[in-house]
């Protein structure tokens, strides 16, 4: 059990995919199915090495090996994300303890933010499904950034909009790119071991299996 001391912490910032919900496998399945429908042979290795954690406007030109117009990227992205939502909707649930932990943080007076490069319809889909549509003081998503993680842009912008010093923010992440982005922004990071091992996320400050591993003081 990890004790999170709230003294000196004014905001908690959450990544979404893999942090609030364990949906990585569904994104992988959706990309593979998208590939089949578009004449692309994609493997699990391709997903892990070329796709995972990146933005659609970076992924799609690489997959098709050519420049794509904004309209093409938008259409392909909508196709892939529609597949994802369709296969995930029957299984979606929060990472254990998430809502109870968020309630504790709100009761303690912390600002809450969501900082994710997730596509907005996916974000809305997840938040509605797990009953957290209205809890965040600030939400930044794919449409608010030009650079994906590990660039710290999304975390720097979140702190600026919250008007809180990055050193007073605690971040919850599940990937190396996310941990690196938050650390570059000057924030402390608790890593969720939902899709990676502690050794793979060695740069985080602390590690938890899920939110039932946390208590606050």
MARKOL-314477 format. One record per residue (C-alpha): chain; x, y, z negated. Coordinates in pm, 1 decimal. Each point is the difference from the previous one (the first is absolute). Example, Ala and Ser with C-alpha at 12.3 -4.5 7.8 and 13.67 -1.06 7.14 Angstrom:
% MARKOL-314477
<kette->A	u->1230.0	v->-450.0	w->-780.0>
<kette->A	u->137.0	v->344.0	w->66.0>
END
This chain:
% MARKOL-314477
<kette->A	u->0.0	v->0.0	w->0.0>
<kette->A	u->140.6	v->338.3	w->104.9>
<kette->A	u->-78.9	v->303.1	w->-214.1>
<kette->A	u->-38.6	v->320.2	w->200.6>
<kette->A	u->68.5	v->303.2	w->-218.1>
<kette->A	u->-207.7	v->287.5	w->135.9>
<kette->A	u->195.2	v->276.8	w->-171.2>
<kette->A	u->162.2	v->200.6	w->279.2>
<kette->A	u->-222.5	v->-152.8	w->269.7>
<kette->A	u->-263.2	v->229.4	w->151.0>
<kette->A	u->-105.1	v->-198.8	w->307.3>
<kette->A	u->-30.8	v->-358.3	w->119.6>
<kette->A	u->27.0	v->-59.9	w->374.7>
<kette->A	u->-114.1	v->-325.2	w->158.8>
<kette->A	u->89.1	v->-158.9	w->328.1>
<kette->A	u->-296.4	v->-203.7	w->128.2>
<kette->A	u->85.8	v->-303.4	w->213.3>
<kette->A	u->161.6	v->-267.1	w->-217.0>
<kette->A	u->-26.5	v->222.3	w->-307.6>
<kette->A	u->-371.6	v->50.6	w->-56.8>
<kette->A	u->-109.2	v->-295.1	w->214.9>
<kette->A	u->191.6	v->-306.0	w->119.9>
<kette->A	u->-73.4	v->36.9	w->369.0>
<kette->A	u->337.7	v->-57.1	w->164.7>
<kette->A	u->-94.7	v->-343.2	w->133.5>
<kette->A	u->-314.7	v->144.1	w->160.3>
<kette->A	u->199.6	v->269.5	w->180.0>
<kette->A	u->235.8	v->-272.3	w->123.6>
<kette->A	u->-289.3	v->-212.8	w->127.1>
<kette->A	u->-156.7	v->305.4	w->164.7>
<kette->A	u->320.0	v->92.1	w->183.2>
<kette->A	u->45.3	v->-356.3	w->123.9>
<kette->A	u->-361.0	v->-9.1	w->122.8>
<kette->A	u->43.1	v->344.6	w->158.3>
<kette->A	u->306.1	v->-135.0	w->179.1>
<kette->A	u->-194.2	v->-297.2	w->136.0>
<kette->A	u->-270.1	v->229.8	w->137.0>
<kette->A	u->258.8	v->220.0	w->170.7>
<kette->A	u->241.2	v->-255.0	w->140.8>
<kette->A	u->260.9	v->43.6	w->-273.1>
<kette->A	u->149.5	v->-300.1	w->-178.0>
<kette->A	u->50.8	v->111.6	w->-358.5>
<kette->A	u->133.8	v->-223.5	w->-276.0>
<kette->A	u->11.9	v->37.1	w->-376.4>
<kette->A	u->368.2	v->89.7	w->41.5>
<kette->A	u->-92.3	v->275.6	w->246.6>
<kette->A	u->-249.3	v->136.1	w->-251.3>
<kette->A	u->250.9	v->2.2	w->-286.9>
<kette->A	u->287.8	v->147.0	w->200.7>
<kette->A	u->-168.4	v->237.0	w->246.2>
<kette->A	u->-343.1	v->93.4	w->-128.8>
<kette->A	u->-39.9	v->-14.9	w->-377.7>
<kette->A	u->4.7	v->338.9	w->-170.5>
<kette->A	u->19.8	v->203.3	w->321.6>
<kette->A	u->-249.8	v->241.1	w->151.5>
<kette->A	u->-211.7	v->-106.4	w->297.3>
<kette->A	u->140.7	v->275.4	w->221.4>
<kette->A	u->346.4	v->-150.8	w->-53.8>
<kette->A	u->-109.7	v->-364.6	w->24.3>
<kette->A	u->-207.2	v->5.4	w->317.0>
<kette->A	u->249.4	v->148.2	w->251.6>
<kette->A	u->258.8	v->-245.3	w->-134.0>
<kette->A	u->-233.7	v->-298.1	w->44.0>
<kette->A	u->-98.8	v->95.8	w->353.9>
<kette->A	u->356.9	v->106.6	w->80.2>
<kette->A	u->-109.2	v->321.9	w->168.6>
<kette->A	u->-110.1	v->351.8	w->-78.3>
<kette->A	u->-368.5	v->21.6	w->-87.0>
<kette->A	u->-226.8	v->301.1	w->21.1>
<kette->A	u->-169.1	v->127.1	w->-314.3>
<kette->A	u->-329.8	v->-132.7	w->135.3>
<kette->A	u->148.3	v->-346.6	w->55.2>
<kette->A	u->152.9	v->-7.4	w->-347.7>
<kette->A	u->-330.3	v->106.7	w->-153.7>
<kette->A	u->-195.7	v->-265.6	w->188.6>
<kette->A	u->244.3	v->-281.3	w->-73.8>
<kette->A	u->18.6	v->102.8	w->-367.8>
<kette->A	u->-379.4	v->3.4	w->-30.3>
<kette->A	u->-14.3	v->-345.6	w->158.4>
<kette->A	u->255.3	v->-144.2	w->-240.9>
<kette->A	u->-152.1	v->161.6	w->-309.3>
<kette->A	u->-348.3	v->-117.3	w->95.3>
<kette->A	u->134.0	v->-356.0	w->11.8>
<kette->A	u->161.8	v->51.8	w->-342.4>
<kette->A	u->-317.1	v->128.9	w->-166.0>
<kette->A	u->-208.6	v->-277.9	w->150.9>
<kette->A	u->220.4	v->-281.9	w->-132.2>
<kette->A	u->65.5	v->165.0	w->-338.8>
<kette->A	u->-346.9	v->120.0	w->-99.5>
<kette->A	u->-112.3	v->-330.6	w->-151.4>
<kette->A	u->311.3	v->-36.6	w->-219.9>
<kette->A	u->81.7	v->353.5	w->-113.1>
<kette->A	u->58.4	v->57.4	w->-372.1>
<kette->A	u->218.4	v->217.4	w->-221.8>
<kette->A	u->336.3	v->-108.0	w->-136.5>
<kette->A	u->-74.4	v->-131.4	w->-349.7>
<kette->A	u->-47.2	v->271.4	w->-260.0>
<kette->A	u->10.2	v->294.5	w->242.2>
<kette->A	u->-327.7	v->171.1	w->-89.4>
<kette->A	u->46.9	v->-42.3	w->-375.4>
<kette->A	u->351.3	v->143.9	w->26.9>
<kette->A	u->-118.9	v->297.1	w->206.8>
<kette->A	u->-268.8	v->67.4	w->-262.7>
<kette->A	u->270.5	v->10.2	w->-268.9>
<kette->A	u->203.4	v->249.3	w->200.4>
<kette->A	u->-302.8	v->222.8	w->62.1>
<kette->A	u->-89.5	v->-10.3	w->-368.5>
<kette->A	u->355.8	v->110.2	w->-78.7>
<kette->A	u->-42.7	v->303.2	w->226.8>
<kette->A	u->241.7	v->-96.4	w->277.0>
<kette->A	u->-54.4	v->118.3	w->356.4>
<kette->A	u->-55.6	v->-291.6	w->237.1>
<kette->A	u->102.2	v->-9.9	w->363.6>
<kette->A	u->-6.6	v->-249.8	w->283.7>
<kette->A	u->293.1	v->22.3	w->242.9>
<kette->A	u->-27.3	v->-249.4	w->282.5>
<kette->A	u->83.3	v->-12.9	w->369.0>
<kette->A	u->-312.1	v->-212.1	w->40.9>
<kette->A	u->-236.9	v->93.7	w->283.6>
<kette->A	u->-292.3	v->207.9	w->-139.6>
<kette->A	u->-283.5	v->-243.9	w->88.5>
<kette->A	u->198.5	v->-277.7	w->-171.2>
<kette->A	u->57.1	v->219.7	w->-302.7>
<kette->A	u->-367.8	v->86.9	w->-27.8>
<kette->A	u->-91.6	v->-367.6	w->50.0>
<kette->A	u->227.4	v->-112.6	w->-286.8>
<kette->A	u->-91.8	v->276.1	w->-244.8>
<kette->A	u->-372.2	v->-55.3	w->52.6>
<kette->A	u->31.7	v->-378.1	w->-32.3>
<kette->A	u->185.6	v->15.2	w->-332.2>
<kette->A	u->-204.0	v->290.1	w->-141.1>
<kette->A	u->273.1	v->265.0	w->-12.8>
<kette->A	u->-118.8	v->251.4	w->259.2>
<kette->A	u->-35.1	v->287.5	w->-247.2>
<kette->A	u->277.3	v->-45.2	w->-257.0>
<kette->A	u->296.7	v->170.9	w->167.4>
<kette->A	u->77.5	v->368.9	w->-36.3>
<kette->A	u->197.3	v->-12.0	w->323.3>
<kette->A	u->15.4	v->-238.9	w->297.2>
<kette->A	u->268.8	v->20.1	w->266.8>
<kette->A	u->-6.1	v->-238.4	w->291.4>
<kette->A	u->132.9	v->-77.3	w->344.3>
<kette->A	u->-157.0	v->313.7	w->144.0>
<kette->A	u->188.0	v->222.7	w->-247.2>
<kette->A	u->352.6	v->-114.6	w->85.8>
<kette->A	u->230.3	v->-14.9	w->299.2>
<kette->A	u->253.5	v->-238.1	w->-151.5>
<kette->A	u->-60.0	v->-342.8	w->-152.3>
<kette->A	u->160.0	v->-140.2	w->-311.8>
<kette->A	u->291.1	v->-26.7	w->-91.4>
<kette->A	u->-0.3	v->369.3	w->88.1>
<kette->A	u->-111.5	v->182.5	w->-318.2>
<kette->A	u->-233.9	v->238.5	w->187.9>
<kette->A	u->-326.7	v->-143.5	w->-131.9>
<kette->A	u->116.2	v->6.7	w->-363.9>
<kette->A	u->149.7	v->347.5	w->24.7>
<kette->A	u->-323.8	v->130.2	w->152.0>
<kette->A	u->-209.5	v->-173.2	w->-266.7>
<kette->A	u->196.0	v->161.6	w->-282.9>
<kette->A	u->-24.7	v->339.0	w->170.5>
<kette->A	u->-377.1	v->-27.2	w->39.7>
<kette->A	u->-39.5	v->-116.1	w->-360.9>
<kette->A	u->227.2	v->289.8	w->-106.5>
<kette->A	u->195.3	v->-242.1	w->-217.9>
<kette->A	u->377.2	v->-41.8	w->-13.4>
<kette->A	u->104.8	v->-332.0	w->160.1>
<kette->A	u->193.6	v->-93.7	w->-314.8>
<kette->A	u->-332.4	v->-5.2	w->-186.4>
<kette->A	u->-160.3	v->-245.3	w->243.2>
<kette->A	u->-11.7	v->-378.9	w->-31.8>
<kette->A	u->-52.1	v->-196.1	w->322.5>
<kette->A	u->-143.5	v->-349.2	w->53.1>
<kette->A	u->137.4	v->-174.7	w->309.6>
<kette->A	u->50.9	v->-349.1	w->139.6>
<kette->A	u->260.4	v->33.2	w->278.0>
<kette->A	u->362.4	v->101.5	w->30.2>
<kette->A	u->-91.8	v->280.1	w->238.9>
<kette->A	u->-253.9	v->135.0	w->-248.2>
<kette->A	u->236.0	v->-26.0	w->-295.6>
<kette->A	u->272.2	v->176.4	w->198.3>
<kette->A	u->-237.7	v->276.6	w->108.2>
<kette->A	u->-114.0	v->70.1	w->-356.2>
<kette->A	u->353.9	v->-7.3	w->-138.6>
<kette->A	u->120.5	v->239.8	w->271.1>
<kette->A	u->-282.4	v->232.7	w->-105.5>
<kette->A	u->138.8	v->-3.0	w->-355.7>
<kette->A	u->-269.0	v->-219.6	w->-156.2>
<kette->A	u->11.4	v->-307.2	w->-222.4>
<kette->A	u->-144.3	v->-318.4	w->147.4>
<kette->A	u->-177.0	v->-306.0	w->-139.6>
<kette->A	u->2.5	v->-278.1	w->258.9>
<kette->A	u->-283.4	v->-249.5	w->43.2>
<kette->A	u->131.7	v->-349.2	w->70.4>
<kette->A	u->-291.0	v->-81.6	w->231.1>
<kette->A	u->196.5	v->-49.0	w->321.0>
<kette->A	u->367.8	v->21.7	w->-99.3>
<kette->A	u->225.6	v->-129.9	w->-276.7>
<kette->A	u->165.1	v->204.4	w->-272.1>
<kette->A	u->333.2	v->-56.5	w->174.0>
<kette->A	u->-139.9	v->137.0	w->325.8>
<kette->A	u->-130.7	v->308.0	w->-182.7>
<kette->A	u->310.4	v->49.4	w->-211.2>
<kette->A	u->-3.2	v->380.0	w->33.7>
<kette->A	u->-327.9	v->39.8	w->-190.2>
<kette->A	u->11.3	v->114.5	w->-362.9>
<kette->A	u->-234.7	v->-272.5	w->-126.7>
<kette->A	u->-189.0	v->-299.7	w->140.4>
<kette->A	u->-341.5	v->-149.7	w->-73.0>
<kette->A	u->-197.9	v->-297.8	w->134.3>
<kette->A	u->-323.0	v->200.2	w->-9.3>
<kette->A	u->-159.5	v->274.6	w->-210.3>
<kette->A	u->-85.0	v->-237.8	w->-285.7>
<kette->A	u->377.3	v->0.7	w->-67.8>
<kette->A	u->-19.8	v->367.0	w->-106.1>
<kette->A	u->-94.3	v->180.8	w->-316.4>
<kette->A	u->21.5	v->374.2	w->-56.7>
<kette->A	u->109.0	v->208.1	w->-297.0>
END
